[in-house]
Amino acid sequence: MFIYIAFISLFVIGSILEVGGLKKEQARRVLQFLTVVLILFVGLRFHTGSDWDVYIRVFDNSLLEDDNPYHMEYGYIVLNKILKFLFDNYYVLQFTVTAFVGFMLYRFVSSFSHYPITTITIFVCFFFFHLMSIQRQLIALGIVVFSTRYIFERKLLVFLCAISIASLFHISAIGAILLYFIHKNYGRIFPLILIFLSHILYFYPGSLKYIIEFFVPYLPDRLSTISMLHLSNVVYGNGVNYSTGLTHITHIIIGLSYFFFRKNADPKTIFFANAIVVLLIIRGLSTAISILLRFELYYLIYAIIAYTYLTDFFKGDRQIKVFVTSCFLSLFSLIIINGVSSNTRSQITGLPYKYRYRPYYNVLSHPPEAVQRRDWVEWKN
């Protein structure tokens, strides 16, 4: 547990120093240091996190005739083939992916955030368990944030090419196409209505059932059949459990605060505000349509930058800025601490979730028992 507390504390301290008045060059060096820490911590992990067992098997079988039994995206399979042929070591792949994501993140926050250290700190809090598991979507996310400049330069074809490449690593990247069209100012009332309507499903997930049942008699046979199959396979009462609680409430409060009280109307400010709107809509709808969660990452990364802009509300008092930032980062840090401490049992392994993360094992140095940890059911026994 100590290593996780120390890890996130480095980021929180760096963020507080930044808000407290670090000079630009000092902030740049701290950001570089924290990016390296992130790459080493995540990229050199050994049998720590989740989904690594599947990725290891994909890597080991990547040069065989039946090289894609898990039906993963072709771009990711090609990457496995190349690194398998060159190095024949899965952890080279893991470190390469992490280094790519870390570099793209550093480049992104340096270019678009007024508070890059605070941005990367919130990113780590919200994305930590993604960083410790899903490689393919993180590659796609890295490509998407790389293409952000093409949104503001209004280069649609280049942006679509980037999204197409990203989708070769995770098909969910196609959900990021909407980013190109949210740079306009749609006012405040219309987005608020959309957020409100989406959260009807969030707080009353069963309402989708009645909506579908109402329209089913008027739908073509094939579509009505699919709709009824959807009803029979979705547990509406449990769907609301995904993102309830303090974290989601915080998203709503911070997001709407930025959306309604932003002072500037420049394209970037409007873009980040609209990213918050889309994020809140996705989180509302995903309660009943869970597949939408796959798109959340591509909007949350932009919403995080918007969240850091809220510190500008306290320009006149640095102590208040530091205090408010400390409070929010302490809250966000609990996401990591609670996750690596969770006693909730996995439906896959039957073991507590904390088993995936504690103790933390490193590729360069780990005890013999580290190889015994598994995170997939057929490997558990």
Sine and cosine of phi, psi and omega as CSV:
sin_phi,cos_phi,sin_psi,cos_psi,sin_omega,cos_omega
0.00,0.00,-0.59,0.81,-0.06,-1.00
-0.85,0.52,-0.65,0.76,-0.07,-1.00
-0.90,0.43,-0.54,0.84,0.04,-1.00
-0.95,0.31,-0.64,0.77,0.04,-1.00
-0.90,0.44,-0.69,0.73,0.00,-1.00
-0.90,0.43,-0.64,0.77,-0.02,-1.00
-0.87,0.49,-0.81,0.59,-0.06,-1.00
-0.95,0.31,-0.47,0.88,0.01,-1.00
-0.90,0.44,-0.59,0.81,0.04,-1.00
-0.85,0.53,-0.68,0.74,-0.02,-1.00
-0.94,0.34,-0.66,0.75,-0.01,-1.00
-0.90,0.44,-0.69,0.72,0.01,-1.00
-0.89,0.46,-0.69,0.72,0.04,-1.00
-0.87,0.49,-0.64,0.77,0.01,-1.00
-0.92,0.40,-0.68,0.73,0.01,-1.00
-0.89,0.45,-0.64,0.76,0.04,-1.00
-0.89,0.46,-0.64,0.77,0.01,-1.00
-0.90,0.44,-0.75,0.66,0.00,-1.00
-0.91,0.41,-0.50,0.86,-0.01,-1.00
-0.97,0.26,-0.17,0.98,0.10,-0.99
0.83,-0.55,0.49,0.87,0.08,-1.00
-0.87,0.50,0.60,-0.80,0.12,-0.99
-0.94,0.35,0.36,-0.93,-0.11,-0.99
-0.85,0.53,-0.70,0.71,-0.01,-1.00
-0.92,0.38,-0.63,0.77,0.05,-1.00
-0.89,0.45,-0.68,0.73,0.02,-1.00
-0.89,0.46,-0.62,0.78,0.01,-1.00
-0.89,0.45,-0.67,0.74,0.00,-1.00
-0.93,0.37,-0.63,0.77,0.05,-1.00
-0.89,0.45,-0.67,0.74,0.03,-1.00
-0.88,0.48,-0.67,0.74,0.03,-1.00
-0.89,0.46,-0.69,0.72,0.02,-1.00
-0.87,0.49,-0.72,0.69,-0.03,-1.00
-0.92,0.38,-0.56,0.83,0.05,-1.00
-0.90,0.44,-0.67,0.74,0.05,-1.00
-0.89,0.45,-0.68,0.73,0.05,-1.00
-0.85,0.52,-0.70,0.71,0.01,-1.00
-0.88,0.48,-0.72,0.70,-0.03,-1.00
-0.90,0.44,-0.69,0.72,-0.02,-1.00
-0.93,0.37,-0.68,0.74,-0.06,-1.00
-0.91,0.42,-0.73,0.69,-0.05,-1.00
-0.99,0.14,-0.67,0.74,-0.11,-0.99
-0.95,0.31,-0.43,0.90,-0.04,-1.00
-0.97,-0.25,0.22,0.98,0.02,-1.00
-0.93,0.38,0.47,-0.88,-0.02,-1.00
-0.77,-0.64,0.89,-0.46,0.00,-1.00
0.77,0.64,0.64,0.77,0.00,-1.00
-0.77,-0.63,0.73,-0.69,-0.08,-1.00
0.96,-0.27,-0.45,-0.89,-0.01,-1.00
-0.68,-0.74,0.31,-0.95,0.03,-1.00
0.95,0.32,-0.06,1.00,-0.05,-1.00
-0.91,0.41,-0.49,0.87,-0.03,-1.00
-0.92,0.40,-0.64,0.77,0.05,-1.00
-0.91,0.42,-0.69,0.72,-0.02,-1.00
-0.91,0.42,-0.58,0.82,0.06,-1.00
-0.90,0.44,-0.68,0.73,-0.01,-1.00
-0.92,0.38,-0.61,0.79,0.07,-1.00
-0.88,0.47,-0.69,0.72,0.01,-1.00
-0.89,0.45,-0.73,0.69,-0.04,-1.00
-0.89,0.46,-0.53,0.85,-0.05,-1.00
-0.99,-0.14,0.11,0.99,-0.16,-0.99
-0.91,0.41,-0.37,0.93,0.00,-1.00
-0.99,-0.17,0.06,1.00,0.02,-1.00
-0.99,0.12,0.21,-0.98,-0.03,-1.00
-0.90,0.43,-0.73,0.68,0.07,-1.00
-1.00,-0.05,0.98,0.18,-0.19,-0.98
-0.99,-0.10,0.08,1.00,-0.03,-1.00
-0.64,-0.77,0.85,0.52,-0.03,-1.00
-0.93,0.38,-0.31,0.95,-0.02,-1.00
-0.99,-0.15,0.11,0.99,0.09,-1.00
0.82,0.57,0.72,0.70,0.04,-1.00
-1.00,0.10,0.27,-0.96,-0.06,-1.00
-0.89,0.46,0.55,-0.84,-0.14,-0.99
-0.90,0.44,-0.62,0.79,0.00,-1.00
-0.86,0.50,-0.65,0.76,0.01,-1.00
-0.93,0.37,-0.62,0.78,0.03,-1.00
-0.90,0.44,-0.67,0.74,0.03,-1.00
-0.88,0.47,-0.67,0.74,0.05,-1.00
-0.86,0.51,-0.66,0.75,0.06,-1.00
-0.88,0.47,-0.69,0.72,-0.01,-1.00
-0.87,0.50,-0.70,0.71,-0.05,-1.00
-0.89,0.45,-0.76,0.65,-0.06,-1.00
-0.96,0.28,-0.48,0.88,0.10,-1.00
-0.91,0.41,-0.68,0.73,-0.01,-1.00
-0.92,0.38,-0.66,0.75,-0.08,-1.00
-0.98,0.18,-0.63,0.77,-0.15,-0.99
-0.83,-0.56,-0.44,0.90,-0.03,-1.00
0.80,0.61,0.65,0.76,0.00,-1.00
-0.61,-0.79,0.90,-0.43,-0.04,-1.00
-0.86,0.52,-0.57,0.82,-0.11,-0.99
-0.96,0.28,-0.29,0.96,0.18,-0.98
-0.93,0.38,-0.66,0.75,0.07,-1.00
-0.88,0.47,-0.74,0.67,-0.03,-1.00
-0.86,0.50,-0.70,0.72,-0.01,-1.00
-0.94,0.35,-0.62,0.79,0.01,-1.00
-0.88,0.47,-0.72,0.70,0.02,-1.00
-0.89,0.46,-0.71,0.71,-0.01,-1.00
-0.90,0.44,-0.67,0.74,0.01,-1.00
-0.90,0.44,-0.63,0.78,0.03,-1.00
-0.89,0.45,-0.74,0.67,-0.01,-1.00
-0.90,0.44,-0.67,0.74,0.01,-1.00
-0.88,0.47,-0.67,0.74,0.01,-1.00
-0.92,0.40,-0.69,0.73,0.02,-1.00
-0.89,0.46,-0.63,0.78,0.03,-1.00
-0.91,0.42,-0.71,0.70,0.02,-1.00
-0.86,0.51,-0.72,0.69,-0.01,-1.00
-0.89,0.45,-0.63,0.77,-0.05,-1.00
-0.92,0.39,-0.78,0.62,-0.07,-1.00
-0.94,0.34,-0.52,0.85,0.03,-1.00
-0.91,0.41,-0.53,0.85,-0.07,-1.00
-1.00,0.07,-0.54,0.84,-0.20,-0.98
-0.87,-0.50,-0.15,0.99,-0.06,-1.00
-0.95,-0.32,0.67,-0.75,0.12,-0.99
-0.96,0.26,-0.37,0.93,-0.01,-1.00
-0.76,-0.65,0.97,0.26,-0.12,-0.99
-0.90,0.44,-0.58,0.81,0.01,-1.00
-0.92,0.38,-0.69,0.72,0.04,-1.00
-0.90,0.45,-0.61,0.79,0.03,-1.00
-0.89,0.46,-0.73,0.68,-0.03,-1.00
-0.93,0.37,-0.49,0.87,0.04,-1.00
-0.93,0.38,-0.72,0.69,0.04,-1.00
-0.91,0.42,-0.61,0.79,0.07,-1.00
-0.84,0.55,-0.74,0.67,-0.01,-1.00
-0.88,0.48,-0.65,0.76,0.00,-1.00
-0.90,0.44,-0.73,0.69,-0.07,-1.00
-0.98,0.19,-0.51,0.86,-0.12,-0.99
-0.96,-0.29,0.11,0.99,-0.14,-0.99
-0.82,0.57,-0.73,0.69,-0.08,-1.00
-0.97,0.23,-0.33,0.95,0.19,-0.98
-0.95,0.30,-0.68,0.74,0.03,-1.00
-0.87,0.50,-0.54,0.84,-0.04,-1.00
-1.00,0.00,0.20,0.98,-0.01,-1.00
-0.56,-0.83,-0.97,0.24,-0.26,-0.97
-0.98,0.19,0.97,-0.24,-0.02,-1.00
-0.97,0.25,-0.70,0.71,-0.14,-0.99
-0.89,0.46,-0.73,0.69,-0.05,-1.00
-0.94,0.33,-0.48,0.88,0.06,-1.00
-0.93,0.37,-0.60,0.80,0.10,-1.00
-0.88,0.48,-0.72,0.70,0.02,-1.00
-0.87,0.49,-0.67,0.74,0.01,-1.00
-0.88,0.47,-0.66,0.75,0.02,-1.00
-0.87,0.49,-0.65,0.76,0.02,-1.00
-0.93,0.36,-0.62,0.78,0.00,-1.00
-0.89,0.46,-0.74,0.67,-0.02,-1.00
-0.92,0.38,-0.50,0.87,0.09,-1.00
-0.88,0.48,-0.56,0.83,-0.06,-1.00
-1.00,0.08,0.07,1.00,-0.04,-1.00
-0.84,0.55,-0.62,0.78,-0.03,-1.00
-0.85,0.53,-0.53,0.85,-0.03,-1.00
-0.96,0.29,-0.35,0.94,0.10,-1.00
-0.93,0.38,-0.74,0.67,-0.04,-1.00
-0.97,0.24,-0.42,0.91,0.07,-1.00
-1.00,0.09,-0.07,1.00,0.02,-1.00
0.85,0.53,0.73,0.68,0.06,-1.00
-0.96,-0.30,0.99,0.13,-0.13,-0.99
-0.88,0.47,-0.73,0.69,-0.06,-1.00
-0.89,0.45,-0.66,0.75,0.02,-1.00
-0.91,0.41,-0.66,0.75,0.02,-1.00
-0.89,0.46,-0.69,0.73,0.00,-1.00
-0.91,0.41,-0.57,0.82,0.07,-1.00
-0.89,0.45,-0.67,0.74,0.02,-1.00
-0.90,0.44,-0.67,0.74,0.03,-1.00
-0.90,0.43,-0.62,0.79,0.03,-1.00
-0.89,0.46,-0.67,0.74,0.04,-1.00
-0.90,0.43,-0.68,0.73,0.01,-1.00
-0.87,0.49,-0.62,0.79,-0.02,-1.00
-0.93,0.37,-0.30,0.95,0.08,-1.00
-0.95,0.32,-0.27,0.96,0.04,-1.00
-0.96,-0.27,-0.51,0.86,0.15,-0.99
-0.40,-0.92,0.85,-0.53,-0.14,-0.99
-0.89,0.46,-0.37,0.93,-0.02,-1.00
-0.89,0.45,-0.27,0.96,-0.02,-1.00
-0.86,0.50,-0.38,0.93,0.02,-1.00
-0.89,0.45,-0.39,0.92,0.05,-1.00
-0.93,0.36,-0.22,0.97,0.00,-1.00
-1.00,0.09,-0.09,1.00,0.01,-1.00
-0.85,0.53,-0.56,0.83,-0.01,-1.00
-0.86,0.52,-0.42,0.91,-0.01,-1.00
-0.82,0.57,-0.56,0.83,-0.06,-1.00
-0.91,0.41,-0.40,0.92,-0.15,-0.99
-0.96,-0.29,0.17,0.99,-0.03,-1.00
-0.94,-0.33,0.39,0.92,0.02,-1.00
-1.00,0.08,-0.17,0.99,-0.05,-1.00
-1.00,0.06,0.38,-0.92,0.04,-1.00
-1.00,0.04,0.94,-0.34,0.00,-1.00
-0.99,-0.13,0.26,0.96,-0.03,-1.00
0.98,0.20,-0.24,-0.97,-0.01,-1.00
-0.91,-0.41,-0.50,0.87,-0.08,-1.00
-0.94,0.33,-0.76,0.65,-0.04,-1.00
-0.87,0.50,-0.75,0.67,0.07,-1.00
-0.87,0.49,-0.61,0.79,0.00,-1.00
-0.89,0.45,-0.63,0.78,0.04,-1.00
-0.89,0.46,-0.68,0.73,0.01,-1.00
-0.89,0.45,-0.66,0.75,0.03,-1.00
-0.89,0.45,-0.69,0.72,-0.01,-1.00
-0.88,0.47,-0.72,0.69,-0.03,-1.00
-0.90,0.43,-0.64,0.77,0.00,-1.00
-0.91,0.41,-0.52,0.86,-0.04,-1.00
-0.99,0.11,-0.09,1.00,0.21,-0.98
-0.89,0.46,-0.67,0.74,0.05,-1.00
-0.94,0.34,-0.52,0.85,0.00,-1.00
-0.90,0.43,-0.76,0.65,-0.05,-1.00
-1.00,0.08,-0.38,0.92,0.02,-1.00
-0.75,-0.66,0.94,0.35,-0.08,-1.00
-0.87,0.50,-0.43,0.90,0.01,-1.00
-0.94,0.35,-0.24,0.97,-0.02,-1.00
-0.90,0.43,-0.47,0.88,0.03,-1.00
-0.89,0.46,-0.55,0.84,0.01,-1.00
-0.87,0.49,-0.71,0.71,-0.03,-1.00
-0.94,0.34,-0.56,0.83,0.04,-1.00
-0.91,0.42,-0.72,0.70,-0.01,-1.00
-0.91,0.42,-0.70,0.71,-0.02,-1.00
-0.89,0.46,-0.51,0.86,0.02,-1.00
-0.93,0.37,-0.64,0.76,-0.10,-1.00
-1.00,-0.01,-0.31,0.95,-0.06,-1.00
-0.80,0.60,-0.70,0.72,-0.02,-1.00
-0.87,0.48,-0.36,0.93,-0.06,-1.00
-0.98,-0.18,0.02,1.00,-0.04,-1.00
-1.00,-0.06,0.41,-0.91,0.13,-0.99
-0.85,0.52,0.40,-0.92,-0.10,-0.99
-0.81,0.58,-0.74,0.67,-0.05,-1.00
-0.88,0.48,-0.72,0.70,-0.03,-1.00
-0.93,0.37,-0.61,0.80,0.03,-1.00
-0.92,0.40,-0.59,0.81,0.03,-1.00
-0.90,0.43,-0.72,0.69,0.02,-1.00
-0.88,0.48,-0.64,0.77,-0.01,-1.00
-0.89,0.45,-0.68,0.74,0.01,-1.00
-0.94,0.35,-0.56,0.83,0.08,-1.00
-0.90,0.44,-0.61,0.79,0.04,-1.00
-0.88,0.48,-0.69,0.73,0.00,-1.00
-0.89,0.46,-0.62,0.79,-0.08,-1.00
-0.97,0.24,-0.24,0.97,-0.06,-1.00
-0.92,-0.39,0.09,1.00,0.00,-1.00
-0.91,-0.41,0.79,-0.61,0.07,-1.00
-1.00,-0.09,0.99,-0.14,-0.14,-0.99
-0.91,0.41,-0.62,0.79,-0.06,-1.00
-0.90,0.43,-0.48,0.87,-0.02,-1.00
-1.00,0.00,-0.29,0.96,-0.06,-1.00
-0.87,0.49,-0.56,0.83,-0.06,-1.00
-0.93,0.37,-0.28,0.96,-0.05,-1.00
-0.95,0.31,-0.28,0.96,-0.11,-0.99
-0.85,0.53,-0.78,0.62,-0.17,-0.99
-0.76,-0.65,0.51,0.86,0.07,-1.00
-0.98,0.20,0.11,-0.99,0.09,-1.00
0.99,-0.14,-0.18,-0.98,-0.16,-0.99
-0.89,0.46,-0.59,0.81,-0.03,-1.00
-0.88,0.47,-0.73,0.68,-0.03,-1.00
-0.93,0.37,-0.65,0.76,0.05,-1.00
-0.87,0.49,-0.64,0.77,0.03,-1.00
-0.89,0.45,-0.67,0.74,0.07,-1.00
-0.82,0.57,-0.72,0.69,-0.05,-1.00
-0.91,0.42,-0.74,0.68,-0.05,-1.00
-0.90,0.44,-0.77,0.63,-0.03,-1.00
-0.91,0.41,-0.69,0.73,-0.03,-1.00
-0.88,0.48,-0.75,0.66,-0.02,-1.00
-0.94,0.34,-0.51,0.86,0.06,-1.00
-0.88,0.47,-0.72,0.70,0.01,-1.00
-0.92,0.39,-0.66,0.75,-0.08,-1.00
-0.89,0.45,-0.64,0.77,-0.10,-0.99
-1.00,-0.03,-0.42,0.91,-0.11,-0.99
-0.93,-0.37,0.16,0.99,0.07,-1.00
-0.88,0.47,0.60,-0.80,-0.09,-1.00
-0.99,-0.12,-0.48,0.88,-0.06,-1.00
-1.00,-0.09,0.40,-0.91,0.03,-1.00
-0.82,-0.57,0.45,0.89,0.05,-1.00
-0.96,0.28,0.33,-0.94,-0.09,-1.00
-0.83,0.56,-0.62,0.78,-0.03,-1.00
-0.93,0.37,-0.67,0.74,0.02,-1.00
-0.88,0.47,-0.69,0.72,0.02,-1.00
-0.90,0.43,-0.66,0.75,0.00,-1.00
-0.87,0.50,-0.75,0.66,-0.02,-1.00
-0.91,0.40,-0.57,0.82,0.05,-1.00
-0.90,0.44,-0.69,0.72,0.01,-1.00
-0.93,0.37,-0.51,0.86,0.07,-1.00
-0.89,0.46,-0.61,0.79,0.07,-1.00
-0.89,0.46,-0.69,0.72,0.00,-1.00
-0.86,0.52,-0.75,0.66,-0.01,-1.00
-0.89,0.46,-0.65,0.76,0.03,-1.00
-0.86,0.51,-0.73,0.68,-0.02,-1.00
-0.91,0.40,-0.58,0.82,0.06,-1.00
-0.91,0.42,-0.69,0.72,0.02,-1.00
-0.88,0.47,-0.70,0.72,-0.01,-1.00
-0.91,0.42,-0.55,0.84,0.05,-1.00
-0.94,0.33,-0.75,0.66,-0.04,-1.00
-0.94,0.35,-0.49,0.87,-0.09,-1.00
-0.92,0.39,-0.29,0.96,0.06,-1.00
-0.86,0.51,-0.64,0.77,-0.01,-1.00
-0.98,-0.20,-0.41,0.91,-0.01,-1.00
-0.84,-0.54,0.99,0.12,-0.22,-0.98
-0.90,0.44,-0.41,0.91,-0.03,-1.00
-0.89,0.46,-0.38,0.93,0.02,-1.00
-0.90,0.43,-0.33,0.94,0.03,-1.00
-0.87,0.50,-0.42,0.91,0.01,-1.00
-0.89,0.45,-0.41,0.91,-0.05,-1.00
-1.00,-0.02,-0.18,0.98,-0.14,-0.99
-0.87,0.50,-0.64,0.77,-0.09,-1.00
-0.85,0.52,-0.60,0.80,-0.11,-0.99
-0.95,0.31,-0.26,0.97,0.02,-1.00
-0.95,-0.32,-0.49,0.87,0.02,-1.00
-0.90,0.43,-0.60,0.80,-0.02,-1.00
-0.88,0.47,-0.57,0.82,0.04,-1.00
-0.98,0.17,-0.56,0.83,0.05,-1.00
-0.89,0.45,-0.56,0.83,0.00,-1.00
-0.87,0.49,-0.66,0.75,0.05,-1.00
-0.88,0.48,-0.66,0.75,0.04,-1.00
-0.88,0.48,-0.63,0.78,0.01,-1.00
-0.86,0.50,-0.64,0.77,-0.04,-1.00
-0.94,0.35,-0.41,0.91,0.03,-1.00
-0.91,0.41,-0.34,0.94,-0.01,-1.00
-0.90,0.44,-0.38,0.93,0.02,-1.00
-0.91,0.43,-0.34,0.94,0.02,-1.00
-0.93,0.37,-0.27,0.96,0.05,-1.00
-0.91,0.41,-0.32,0.95,-0.09,-1.00
-0.91,-0.42,0.60,0.80,-0.06,-1.00
-0.86,0.52,-0.53,0.85,-0.10,-1.00
-0.98,0.20,-0.25,0.97,-0.08,-1.00
-0.67,-0.74,0.98,-0.22,-0.05,-1.00
-0.91,0.41,-0.57,0.82,-0.01,-1.00
-0.90,0.44,-0.62,0.78,0.04,-1.00
-0.92,0.39,-0.65,0.76,0.04,-1.00
-0.85,0.52,-0.71,0.70,0.00,-1.00
-0.90,0.44,-0.67,0.74,-0.02,-1.00
-0.91,0.42,-0.74,0.67,-0.01,-1.00
-0.89,0.45,-0.69,0.72,0.02,-1.00
-0.88,0.48,-0.68,0.73,0.01,-1.00
-0.88,0.47,-0.66,0.75,-0.01,-1.00
-0.90,0.44,-0.74,0.67,-0.03,-1.00
-0.93,0.38,-0.65,0.76,0.00,-1.00
-0.93,0.37,-0.55,0.84,0.08,-1.00
-0.89,0.45,-0.66,0.75,0.04,-1.00
-0.90,0.44,-0.73,0.69,-0.03,-1.00
-0.91,0.41,-0.55,0.84,0.00,-1.00
-0.89,0.45,-0.47,0.88,0.01,-1.00
-0.89,0.46,-0.39,0.92,0.06,-1.00
-0.86,0.51,-0.70,0.71,0.01,-1.00
-0.94,0.33,-0.75,0.66,-0.07,-1.00
-0.87,0.49,-0.71,0.71,0.01,-1.00
-0.91,0.42,-0.62,0.79,-0.03,-1.00
-0.91,0.42,-0.70,0.71,-0.03,-1.00
-0.99,0.17,-0.06,1.00,0.04,-1.00
-0.94,-0.33,-0.03,1.00,-0.15,-0.99
-0.91,0.40,0.72,-0.69,0.08,-1.00
-0.99,-0.13,0.03,1.00,0.07,-1.00
-0.88,0.47,0.70,-0.71,-0.09,-1.00
-1.00,0.02,0.67,-0.75,0.04,-1.00
-0.94,0.34,0.66,-0.75,0.07,-1.00
-0.95,0.31,-0.31,0.95,-0.02,-1.00
-0.99,0.10,-0.78,0.63,-0.08,-1.00
-0.98,-0.20,-0.35,0.94,-0.08,-1.00
0.98,0.19,0.08,1.00,-0.02,-1.00
-0.97,-0.24,0.40,-0.92,0.04,-1.00
-0.86,0.51,0.54,-0.84,-0.02,-1.00
-0.87,0.50,-0.51,0.86,-0.01,-1.00
-0.90,0.44,-0.35,0.94,0.03,-1.00
-0.86,0.51,-0.47,0.88,-0.02,-1.00
-0.95,0.32,-0.43,0.90,-0.17,-0.98
-0.89,-0.45,-0.34,0.94,-0.07,-1.00
-0.83,-0.56,0.78,-0.63,-0.08,1.00
-0.96,0.27,0.33,-0.94,0.08,-1.00
-0.98,0.20,0.79,-0.61,0.03,-1.00
-0.93,-0.36,0.57,-0.82,-0.04,-1.00
-0.89,-0.45,0.59,-0.81,-0.02,-1.00
-0.86,0.51,-0.65,0.76,-0.12,-0.99
-0.97,0.25,-0.44,0.90,-0.02,-1.00
-0.45,-0.89,0.92,-0.39,0.02,-1.00
-0.46,-0.89,0.49,-0.87,-0.02,-1.00
-0.96,0.29,0.32,-0.95,-0.02,-1.00
-0.84,0.54,-0.56,0.83,-0.05,-1.00
-0.94,0.35,-0.18,0.98,0.00,-1.00
-0.88,0.47,-0.54,0.84,-0.04,-1.00
-0.95,0.31,-0.22,0.98,-0.03,-1.00
-0.99,0.12,-0.23,0.97,-0.02,-1.00
-0.96,0.27,0.72,-0.69,0.01,-1.00
-0.74,-0.67,0.42,-0.91,0.07,-1.00
-0.73,-0.68,0.48,0.87,0.07,-1.00
-0.64,-0.76,0.58,-0.81,-0.23,-0.97
-0.88,0.47,-0.66,0.75,-0.06,-1.00
-0.97,0.24,-0.20,0.98,0.07,-1.00
-1.00,-0.09,-0.18,0.98,-0.11,-0.99
-0.95,0.31,-0.60,0.80,-0.11,-0.99
-1.00,0.02,0.00,0.00,0.00,0.00
